Amino acid sequence: MKQAEDVSVALLESCLIKSIRRSLVEDTLHWATRLRKAGGVNIIWRRLFICLSEDIGPRNHNLPPVIRSLYENYLVLNGDFGKTS
């Protein structure tokens, strides 16, 4: 497992999830930044989609297409759009 400043990626992911669910915007940005620096960009997107479907989507039907669009823009900007694994 990768380490970022002696903190495991799993712990960074856990902190990110907790800060999102507690609506702690500054903390969420902090943990997302640390996770990104540790190479966890895909983890961030995966957790956003999970949180969106479990917590946010049922209350805000306009947000899922916005997040999906942002994700697709991210893929285009990184040259990953349309690639298959």
C-alpha positions as CSV (number, residue, x, y, z in Angstrom):
1,M,0.0,0.0,0.0
2,K,1.3,3.5,-0.9
3,Q,2.2,5.8,1.9
4,A,1.8,9.6,1.9
5,E,3.8,11.2,4.7
6,D,3.5,8.1,6.8
7,V,-0.3,7.9,6.3
8,S,-1.7,5.0,4.3
9,V,-3.9,5.6,1.3
10,A,-6.7,3.6,3.1
11,L,-6.6,6.1,6.0
12,L,-6.6,9.1,3.7
13,E,-9.6,7.6,1.9
14,S,-11.4,7.0,5.2
15,C,-10.7,10.6,6.3
16,L,-12.0,11.9,3.0
17,I,-15.2,10.0,3.3
18,K,-15.8,11.1,6.8
19,S,-15.2,14.8,6.0
20,I,-17.6,14.6,3.0
21,R,-20.3,13.0,5.0
22,R,-19.9,15.5,7.8
23,S,-20.0,18.4,5.3
24,L,-16.6,19.7,6.3
25,V,-15.5,21.4,3.1
26,E,-12.0,22.5,4.1
27,D,-11.2,19.1,5.6
28,T,-12.6,17.4,2.4
29,L,-10.3,19.5,0.3
30,H,-7.3,18.8,2.6
31,W,-7.8,15.0,2.4
32,A,-8.6,15.0,-1.3
33,T,-5.3,16.9,-1.9
34,R,-3.3,14.5,0.2
35,L,-4.9,11.6,-1.5
36,R,-4.2,13.0,-5.0
37,K,-0.6,13.6,-4.0
38,A,-0.4,9.9,-3.0
39,G,-1.7,8.9,-6.4
40,G,-5.3,8.3,-5.4
41,V,-7.1,10.3,-8.0
42,N,-9.2,7.3,-9.1
43,I,-10.1,6.7,-5.4
44,I,-11.3,10.2,-5.1
45,W,-13.6,9.9,-8.1
46,R,-14.8,6.4,-7.0
47,R,-15.7,7.7,-3.5
48,L,-17.4,10.8,-5.0
49,F,-19.6,8.5,-7.1
50,I,-20.4,6.2,-4.2
51,C,-21.2,9.2,-1.9
52,L,-23.3,10.7,-4.6
53,S,-25.4,7.6,-5.0
54,E,-25.7,6.8,-1.3
55,D,-26.0,10.2,0.3
56,I,-26.6,13.1,-2.2
57,G,-28.3,11.8,-5.3
58,P,-31.6,10.9,-3.6
59,R,-31.9,14.5,-2.3
60,N,-30.5,16.4,-5.3
61,H,-31.4,14.9,-8.7
62,N,-29.5,17.6,-10.5
63,L,-26.1,16.8,-9.0
64,P,-25.3,13.3,-10.5
65,P,-25.2,14.6,-14.1
66,V,-23.0,17.5,-13.0
67,I,-20.5,15.2,-11.3
68,R,-20.5,12.8,-14.2
69,S,-19.8,15.7,-16.6
70,L,-16.9,16.9,-14.4
71,Y,-15.5,13.3,-14.4
72,E,-15.8,13.1,-18.2
73,N,-14.0,16.5,-18.5
74,Y,-11.3,15.2,-16.2
75,L,-10.8,12.2,-18.4
76,V,-10.7,14.3,-21.6
77,L,-8.1,16.6,-20.1
78,N,-6.0,13.7,-19.0
79,G,-6.3,11.9,-22.4
80,D,-8.2,9.0,-20.8
81,F,-11.6,9.6,-22.4
82,G,-12.7,6.7,-24.6
83,K,-9.9,4.3,-23.5
84,T,-10.8,0.8,-22.3
85,S,-8.8,-1.0,-19.7
